[in-house]
């Protein structure tokens, strides 16, 4: 028996000497938190710690220097309960402060211990100070991020460099392909930059590039990517394009900002830029082709006296140029009142009697002749000039209506289209009331046409405006009905008087009659008037009358015409 005890002691001493040779702190913790075994690396730390029962120290006294068991609620991660419950190995990290307030990170690796009956009632825990390891990892991560940033950004301006540019444009092409949208690539080269560099030195040149980079960055949209490819060459990736005019507008802004003087060391320096622009997918479907063609377009801009932008496609350049010229001409047309109101008769198809007129604007251009609204309305809307034109049309048409009624004629009701800009203008109602007063036009002679799309744009505001118009006595027509997304419940709540069936649903009558019949039935159920535009044939007219729509507008009766010709219709009929 004595031999056996001695053998056990020898084995215990042997095992103790093994764990004492390990630098990490090791201990065996029983289910009551008492430490059954520990190595010298851990026992050395107990010299300056108050232990309630030194022969049976608790793990939380040894590791955490606390008088009560550590718990998750106190912000500590005690492994005992977790390991006993799961009977699985765990590894946790928690922070620890020494007596001087220095912070350490301790990694606790815990393993369950089983008795002969395979019951788990204790664990073995290894505690390791990994503070230096974590700090080294953080430093390595910072160095990696720094190296990654340096590899992808220009050291002078901080902008994306060629490597990051290549990645961004490849991602942009994939996104554009996926969403079926356009992408524009700007290639920007500073004019005469070499002269500044040669005459004033590279330090000044570098300052100029920094200023240019900052100004360009402030000019582009947040979603655009500005990069410096090297020297005085910059690129802009413009994604998610919906209209080419946006590209032209940004190019003009860039040229304008490049044209601003730069003051360095009391020297006022003047720059300009040449910009070449290529498009995905028209000019290429990869980085190489788009960059090459934008570069070609940039040299085309330099050949045209610099300080301008050119598209790789000459057709695109001509299109933008024409629109720019058109915009200037439109502003001049508004100042010179080059517009005229044409009137298209609205007729009762059963009696062939005129019941009203729609006022339609035309531009009588000195250079282009009579221009239809399809050519210029969108430009006026984009530049917020449409309100000015809308008001002129309404005022002119009201004065004309008063003249006809004063002559004893009966033009019926005048329909005038109003834009979303006009509808949302805060002075709209007041201006309209003033027009009625000054022109002496009666409110019941006027009805306003608003497209279904515009009604859905801001329904709460639309409801307010419509109620005010109704109080004045002006009728409201829903134009282009059937092409938008109005709900039936939404229509029922609005004070509208009439639905106008869009001409796209008339074109194939009587073969394609489902929508036309549905709109007529809807108007009848809502007790609304209904009128159809775009009627061109007797077959179409007869079909509409037979199905309950007697109000007709279209070429079958008359095209839009000036006031003097309408006067002849009012006197003699059709």
N, C-alpha and C positions, 0 to 999 in steps of 0.2 A: 504493500500500500504506500509506504514511504517513497519507494522508488518511483511509483506512478506519479505521486505528488511532485517529486523533484523533477521528473520528466516534463510535467505540465508547466512547472515554474520555468524550466529552461526554455521550453517552447514559447512561453509568454514573453520572457525576457528577449528571446531571439526576435519575436515579432515586434516587440517594442523598439528594439534597436533598429529594426528595418524602417519603421515609420518615423523614428527619430532622425533618420538619415535623409528624410524628405524635407525640403525647405518649405513647402506649402503646409499650412495648418490643417491637421487632421484630427477628427474626433468621432466617437461613436455616441449617438444620442438615443436614449431610451424614450419610451412613450410619455414619461412624466417630465420630459425636458432635461433630465439629469445626464451629465456627461460621464459615460462609463470608462472610456479610454480616450486619451489624447496624446499627441506627440510633443516633443520638447519645443518645437517651433510655436505651439500654442501655449504650452504651460509657461513659457518665458514671458508671455504677455500678461500673465495673471499676477505678477509680483506687486504691481501697484493698483490692483483692483480689489475692492472690498467684496468678499464672497460670504454669503450667509453661512453656508456649510462647506468649508474648503474641501472636506473629504468627498462631498457629493455636489460639486458645482453644477449650476444650471447653464444650459447652452446660451441663453439670452444674457446671462451675466458675463460669460466669457467673450462672446462675439459682439454683443450690442451694448455691454456695460449697463444693462437695465435691471431693475428689481422685479419686473413682471414680464410674463411671456410676450415676445414681440408678435404683432399681428398685422394683417393686411390693412386694417382700418387705421393703423398708426403709421402707415407709409412704409412698413418693413415687409420683406418677403421671407417669412420663416418657412423653411422647406419641410419641417417635420410632419405636420398634419397632411400636407399634400402627398408626400411620399407614402405615408402609412395608408392613406385612403386609396391611392391609385396603384400602389406597389410597383411604381415605375420610376426610372431614373429621371431626375430633373436637373436643370442648370439655370440658375437665376443670377442676376447682377443687381446689386443695390449700392447706393452711395453711403459713405461713412466718413465722419469727421473725427480727427484726433483731438487731443486736449488743446492743441494750439489753433484749432479751427481749420486745419488743412484738410481738403477734401480728397478722399480716396474712392476707388471703385473696387468692390470685392465681388468676385465670382464664386458662388457656392455651388459645388457639384455634389449631388446627394444620390445615394444608392440604397435601396431597401435591403435589410438583413433578415434572413429567415432562420427559425429554429428547426429542430428535427421534425416537428409536426407541420412544417412549412407555414408557420404563422409569422407574420411580420410585426415585430414589436420594438424594433429599433432601426436606426439608419446610420450609415457612415457618411460623413460630410467632409469635403475638402474645400478649404477656403484659400483663394489665391488673389493677391493684389494685382489687378490688371490695369491699374491707372496708367502706367507707362505705355502699356500696349495700346490702350484706347487713344491716348494722346498721340502716339505714333501713327495710329490709323487716321485720326483727324487731320494730322499734318500731311499725311500722304494723300488724303482726299482733297485737301485744300490745294496741294501742289498739282494734283491731277486736274482739278477744276481750273486752276490758273493756266496750266499747260494747254488744256482744251480750249479755254477762252483765247489764249494767244494764238493757237493754231487756226482759229476761226474768225479772228477779228484783226482789223488793221491797227497796228501799234500807234499810229499818229492820231487818227480820228476816232478810234473805238468802234467804227462801223464794221459790219460783216465784210470779210475779205472774199477773195475769189472762191475759196473752198466752201465757205458757208453759202455764198451766192449760188453756187452750183447745186447745193443741196436744196436750198429754198425754191429755186426755179423748177427743179425736178418734182418737188412736192406740189408746187403750184400747178404744173402741167397735169399731174395725176388727179388733183382735185378738180381742175377745170374739165378734164375728160369725164370724170365721174359725175359731175353736176351739169355737164353740157353747157358750160359757160366759157366766156372768152378770157384771155390773159394778155396784157400788154407789157412789153419790155422796152424801157427807156434806156438808151445809151447816151450819156451826157459827157461832153468834152468841153473843157473851159477854153475859150478863145484867148489867144495871146498870153497864156500863163507862162510859157517858156521865157517871154521877154522879162516878166517880173522876176522869175528865178535867176536869170542870167545877170540882170542889172542890179538887183537888190540882195541877192544871196539866197541860199536855200532855207535859212532860218525864217526869213520873211515869207518865202514861198510856203513853208510848212504852216505858218500862222494863217496865211490866206486859205489854205486847204481846210484847216480846222474851222474857220469861220464859215466857209462854203458848206462844209458837212453839217454844221449846226443849223444853218439856215434852210438847207434842203430837208433836213429831218423835221423841222418845224412846219414845212410846207406840205409834205405828203400826208396821206391819210394814215391813221393808226395801223390799219391792216396791211399797208404797203411795206415792202422791204427795200431799204436804201443800202447800197453796198459801194465800197471803193475797190475797184479792180487793180488800181495801181496808178502812180503818177497823178494826173489830173482827170482821170476817167472814173466816172460814177455810173451806177445803174440803179434803176427803180423797177421793181416787179409789182405790177398793178393787177391784182386778182379780182375775180367775181365781177366782171364788167357786164353792165346791162345796156349801156349805150356808148357809142364811140365819142360822143360829145364830152363825156367825162374825161377821156384821155386828152382831148384837145384843151380842155379847161385846165387840167393839171400841168400840161406842157407850158401853157401861157403863164401860169403862176410861177413855175420854175424859172422861166426866162426873166420874169419881172424881178424875182428875188436875186437872181444872179447879176442883174443890172444895177443893183444898189451899190454905191461906193463902199469900199472897205478901208477903214482908217487904221494904219499900223505905223507906229513911231512917227506920228504927225504927218504921215504921207497918205494922201487920199488916192486909193487905187481903184481903177475902173476895170471891171471884167464883163464878159458876156458869155453866152454858152451856145453850143450847137447841139441839138437833140435829134437822135434818130429813133424811130419807134417801129417795132415789129409786133405782130399779133399771133397768138395761138388761137385757133389752128390754121388760120389762113396762110401764114408765112412759114410755118414749120411746126413739127410736133416733138422737137427735142431741143435741148439747151444749145447745142452747137449751131443749129440752123437759125434759131431765133436771135442768138447773139451776133452771128455773122451778118444777118440781114439788118439788124438794128444798127450795126456798125456801118454798113453800106449806106443806110438812110442818113446817118450822122454826117458822113462825108458829103452827101448830097446837100445837107443843110449848110455845111461850110462853103460849098461851091456857090451857094445862093447868098453871098455876102454875110454869112454867119448870123449869130443872134436870132435864130429861128429854129423851127422844128419841122421835120419831114417824116412821112411814113415810108416804109419800104415800098408799099403799093402806091403807085402814082394816082390810081383811081380814088384811094382813100384820102390822099392829100387834096385832090380836087373837090371831093365831097365836103370835107371840113372847110375848105376855103370858101366854097359856095355858101355854106351855112353861116360862116362868119360874115360874109358880105350881106347875106339876107338879113341877119340880125341887125346890122347897122342900118340897112335900108328900112327895116320895120320901125325902128326908133324914129327915123326921119319921117316915115309915113304917118306916125301918130302925131308928130308935131305939125305936119302940113295938112292933116285931115284928108289923106288920100283914100280913105275908105268910103264905101257906099253901101247902103242897105238895099238888098233885093228882097222881093216878097214872092212866096210861093202860095198859090191859092189852096184852100182846104174846102172841099165841096161835099154837099149831101148827094150821095150817089143815086138816090132814088129820084130826086127832083132836078139834079144837075145845077142846083143853086149854090152860090158861094156863101159859106158860113164863117170863114175866117181866113187869116193869112199867117204864115210863119215868116218872121223877119230873119234874113240870112245875110251875114256880112260878106262883102267881097273887097278885095284890095285892087284899086285902080292905079297900078304902078306906072310911072312915066316911062320906065325902061322895059318892063315885062308885060305890060298890058293888064288885062283883068285876071287876077290870081284868085283861085278858089281857096277856102279856108283850110283845106287839108294840107296845103303847102306851108302854112305859117302859124296856125293856131297853137301847135305844140311848142313852137319857139317862144311865143308870147307867154304861154303858161310857165315854161321853164324859167323865164326871166321876170316873172311876176308883173308882166305888162298887160295881162289879159283883163284885169279889173278896169283899167283905163279904157280899153276897147269896149268891154261889156257895157260900161256906163254910156259911152258915146252912142252905141247901137240902140240902147233902150231910149235914150233921150231923143234921138233922131226919129225913131219909129213912132214914139208917142206924139211928137209934133206933127208927123205925117198923118197919123190916125185922126187927130183933131181937125186937120185941114179937110180931110175927106168927109168927116161927119158934118162939118160946117158948110160943105158944098151940097149937102143933102144926099150924099152917097151912103151906102151901107156896107162897109168892109168887114163887118162882123167883129170877131175877137182876134186880137193880135197875139201870137205866140212868139216869145223870145227866149232863146237859150241862155242859161246862166251857168258859169263855170263854178267849180268847187272853190276856187280862190275868192270869187265874188260872194258865194254863199257863206263863207267863213269870215268875211270881212266885217269888222265890228261896226262899221258905219253903213252897212248895206241897207238896212231898213230905213234909217233916217234919210239917206240919199234918195232912195226910191220914193219916199213920201214927198220929198222936196221936188223931185222930177214931176210927179203927178200934179202938184200945185202949180209949178211954174209953166208947165205945158198945157194946163187945164184939161188934161186927159182923165177920163173917168176910170176908176179902178176896175169896173166890170168889163171894160174894153180890153183888159190885159190878162194874159195867162203866162206863167213862167214854166219853161220846160227844164227839168232837172233829170239827169241820167240816173238810172237805177244804181249804177256803180257809185255815184257821188252821194246818193242817199245813204248807202251802206257805210260810207267812209267814216262818218261821225253821227250816228243815229240820234244821240241825245241833243246835240246842237241842231241837227236837222229838224227835229220835232219842235224845238223852240222857235226856229225861224219860220217854219210852215204855219205854226199857230198864229204868229204875228202877221204873216201875209194873209191868212184867212180872215183875221180881224179887219184888215184894211179893205178886204173885198176882192183880192186878187186870187184867181184860180191857179191850181198847181197841176201840172201834167208830168207823169213819169215817162221820160223819153227812153227810147231803145229798150222797151220792156221785153223781158225774156232772155236778155243777154247777160244779166247780172246775177246776184245771189240774194235778192230780197226774199225774206220769208213771208208767207201769207199772213201770219200774225202781225208781223211788222207793218205790212201794208194796211191792215185793218185799223191800226192805231194811229196812222198818219192822216191828217186832214187833206187828202188829195182828191182831185175831181175827175181826172181822166188818165187813161193808159194809152200810150202810143205804141202800137206793135212795130217792132223793128223790121226794116225792109228785108233783112236776111231771111225772115220767115215768110215773106210774100213771093220771093223770087221764083220758087218752084211750085206755086199753087197752080192747079188744085191737087197735083200729085202728092206733094208733101204738105199735108194739111193739119197734122196733129197739134202743133204748137199754136198755130193761128186760131184753131177752134177752141183750144184750152184757154187762151188769153181772153177771147170773146166771152166764153162761159164764165171765167173768173170775174171779169168786169161786170157782167150782169148780176152775179151773185153778191158782189160788193156794192151794187147800185152805182157803178161808175160809168162815165162815158168812155167810149173807146174810139180811137182813130187809127188808121193804118197808113204808113208812109211807104214810098217806093212802089206805088201801084202804076204799072206801065201798060197793061193790056186790058181789054174788055173782059176777057175770061177771068182775070184776077178780080176785077171790080165786081163782076156778077157773083162770083163765088162768095166774096166778103159780104155783099148785101144779103144774099140768101142765108148766110150763117149769122146774121145779126149785127154786122158792122157796116153802117151806112155812111160813116164819115171817112172820106177818102182824100189822100194827098199823094201826088205823084205825077210823072210825066204824061200819064193818060189824059189828064186834064190840062196841065201846064207846067212848064219849067219855071224856076225862080226868075223873076223879071224886075226891072227897075220900076219906080213909082209911077212914071208916066204911062207905061204900058198896063199897069194894074188899073189905072184910072179908066182906061179904055174898056177893060173887062167889067169894071163896076158900072159903066154906062151902058154897054151893049150886051154883056153876058158872054158866054162861051160860044 
